[in-house]
Amino acid sequence: MKDLGGLMKQAQAMQQKLADAQARLAEIVVEGTSGGGMVRLTLKGTGELTAVDLDESLLQPGEGEVISDLLVAAHADAKRKLDAQQSELMREAAGPLAGLGIPGMPKF
């Protein structure tokens, strides 16, 4: 039964690593851009949109559709960056068990 005890300790250590990684995820901040930097937005690690910055040259009558498209593109850019950072953090936390299809384990 020593092996079972060791396995339980490893599982508890991994749970702690995953919890720590999730706490670090909440602290991540990424910026997405589009239109050559004319639109910038900021996402927290939780996915919460915290800031939008528009170049004033976009604030002209008739530019609503362009602004909408640029906002969507900037959000997609930020989301891609956020997803990449989240995957890396969780992969590091899960160690060699990442992606093995173990129930309850993250799949990266």
C-alpha positions, 0 to 999 in steps of 0.5 A: 500500500506504500505505492497507493500512498505515494500516488495519493501524494502525487495527485495532491501535489498535482492538484495544488499545482493546478490550483496555483496555475489557475490563480496565475491565470487570473492575473494574466493580462493580454492586449489584442490589436487590429488595424495596425494598432488603431484598435487595442483592447485588454483581456484579463485571464478570466476573459473579462474585457477591461479596456478598449482604445480606439484611434481617434481617426476612426471616430468619423461618421460612417465608420461604425462598420469598420470599428465593429470589424476592428473590435472583433478582430482585436478581440480575436487576437487577444483571445488567441494570446490568452488561450496560448498562455492559459494552455502553457500554464496548465500544461506546465502544472499538469506535467507528464500527465497533460493530455493523457485523457485522464478524467478530470485532467486538462487536455492540452 
